[in-house]
Amino acid sequence: MSFVIDLDAERREVQYPNGIPVRLRGEQFIFPAEIPADCLDPLFSDELDLMGILRDIVNAESGTTTTGEIVELIFRRPQLPARFYEAVKEIYKELLGEDTYKDFKAVRPSIPDYVRLTKALGQVYGVDLGKLFRSGTSSANASATSSPTSPDSTTDSTPEASGSAQDSPASSDSDG
């Protein structure tokens, strides 16, 4: 019997069998090869309320949210920056474990260190937080200035099935 979806097949552990080494201020820290799903729990906590902020952005009156409106949303939640920073630290504590996180914190990572490391780990882990928060369907745009990026009909140049050959004349078939 073969599995259609084999979650034990090649994973990041194959590429990083001993974890992902990270150097910071002359010290080395080993992050797990795969990010445990529950590491992201602090981002979805009720205290942080990122989903509430996203709801407010989506429900903005104008249909588009300006930087000023986003700043206003943050000022309506004065605890947001501190809670977000705490959530990031909780994620790192979950990734490294309590003892290693204490060692990590002892080298006094800066906010830019956290940002650079988070971006780099996101690339290695294949996690894009922007994609996590996007809806599965695109919203319709009633704006008069918008236009579709492709016609509604399909073209003959697109194969019907993945991996199928496209019908294209060979170079020797041309009339020229």
C-alpha positions in Angstrom: 0.0 0.0 0.0 1.4 3.4 -0.9 0.4 6.7 0.7 -1.1 9.5 -1.4 0.2 12.0 1.1 3.3 10.9 3.1 4.1 13.5 5.8 7.1 11.3 6.8 8.7 11.8 3.3 11.6 14.1 2.8 11.3 17.0 5.1 13.5 19.9 6.3 15.1 17.5 8.7 16.8 15.9 5.7 18.4 19.2 4.8 19.1 20.2 8.4 19.3 16.9 10.3 20.9 18.6 13.3 18.7 21.7 13.3 19.3 25.2 11.8 22.4 26.8 13.1 22.2 30.5 13.8 25.1 32.7 14.8 24.5 35.8 16.9 27.2 37.8 18.6 29.7 35.0 18.4 27.3 32.4 19.9 25.6 29.6 18.0 22.0 28.6 18.5 20.3 25.6 17.0 16.7 26.1 15.8 14.6 23.0 15.0 14.6 21.9 11.4 10.8 22.1 11.3 8.7 24.8 13.0 6.2 23.3 15.3 2.7 24.5 14.5 2.0 25.6 18.0 4.9 28.0 17.9 2.6 30.5 16.1 0.0 30.3 18.8 1.2 33.6 20.4 0.4 35.4 17.2 -3.2 34.2 17.3 -3.8 34.9 21.0 -6.9 37.0 22.0 -4.6 39.3 24.0 -2.6 40.2 20.8 -5.8 40.4 18.7 -4.1 40.5 15.3 -7.2 39.0 13.8 -9.2 41.9 15.2 -6.8 44.4 13.6 -7.1 42.6 10.3 -10.9 42.6 10.6 -10.8 46.4 11.3 -8.6 46.9 8.2 -10.8 44.9 6.0 -13.9 46.6 7.3 -12.5 50.1 6.8 -15.1 52.5 5.4 -13.1 53.5 2.3 -12.4 49.9 1.3 -8.7 50.7 1.3 -6.6 51.3 4.4 -4.0 54.0 4.4 -0.9 54.0 6.6 -2.5 56.7 8.8 -5.6 54.5 9.4 -3.3 51.6 10.4 -1.4 53.8 12.8 -4.8 54.9 14.2 -5.8 51.3 14.7 -2.5 50.7 16.6 -3.1 53.7 18.8 -6.5 52.4 19.7 -4.6 49.4 21.0 -1.8 50.9 23.0 -0.7 47.6 24.4 -0.2 46.1 20.9 3.5 46.8 20.4 4.5 45.3 23.8 2.1 42.3 23.3 3.5 41.7 19.8 7.1 41.8 21.1 6.1 39.4 23.9 4.5 37.1 21.3 7.8 37.1 19.3 9.8 36.2 22.4 7.4 33.4 23.2 7.8 32.0 19.7 11.6 32.0 20.1 11.3 30.5 23.6 9.1 27.7 22.1 11.6 27.2 19.2 14.7 27.1 21.3 13.5 25.7 24.6 13.6 27.5 27.9 17.3 27.0 28.7 18.6 27.8 25.2 16.3 30.8 25.0 17.9 32.1 28.2 21.3 31.8 26.6 19.9 33.5 23.4 18.5 36.4 25.5 21.8 36.7 27.3 23.5 37.9 24.1 21.0 40.7 24.1 19.5 40.5 20.6 18.3 43.8 19.2 15.0 44.4 17.6 16.7 44.5 14.2 18.3 41.1 15.1 14.8 39.7 15.8 13.5 41.1 12.5 16.4 39.8 10.4 16.3 36.4 12.1 12.6 36.1 11.8 12.8 36.9 8.1 15.6 34.4 7.6 13.9 31.6 9.5 10.7 32.3 7.7 12.5 31.7 4.4 14.1 28.5 5.7 10.8 27.3 7.2 8.8 28.3 4.2 6.4 30.3 6.4 5.0 33.6 5.0 2.9 35.3 7.6 1.3 37.5 4.9 0.0 34.3 3.2 -1.3 33.0 6.5 -3.5 36.1 7.0 -4.8 36.4 3.4 -8.2 35.0 2.5 -8.5 32.0 0.3 -10.4 33.9 -2.4 -9.8 37.2 -4.0 -12.3 40.0 -3.5 -14.1 41.6 -6.3 -13.2 45.2 -7.1 -16.1 47.4 -8.2 -13.7 50.2 -9.1 -14.1 51.7 -12.6 -10.3 51.8 -13.1 -9.7 48.2 -12.5 -9.5 45.6 -15.2 -8.9 41.9 -15.3 -5.3 40.7 -15.7 -6.3 37.9 -18.1 -9.4 37.3 -20.3 -12.2 35.1 -19.0 -11.7 32.5 -21.7 -8.8 30.1 -21.7 -6.1 29.9 -24.4 -5.0 27.0 -26.5 -1.4 27.5 -25.2 -2.3 26.4 -21.7 -2.1 22.6 -21.3 -5.2 20.9 -19.9 -3.3 18.7 -17.5 -0.1 19.3 -15.5 2.8 18.0 -17.4 1.0 17.5 -20.7 2.7 18.7 -23.9 1.7 21.9 -25.5 0.8 21.9 -29.2 3.4 24.1 -30.8 4.9 23.8 -34.3 8.4 22.5 -34.5 11.0 24.9 -36.0 11.1 22.8 -39.2 7.3 23.1 -39.7 7.5 26.9 -40.3 6.8 28.2 -43.8 9.8 30.6 -43.8 
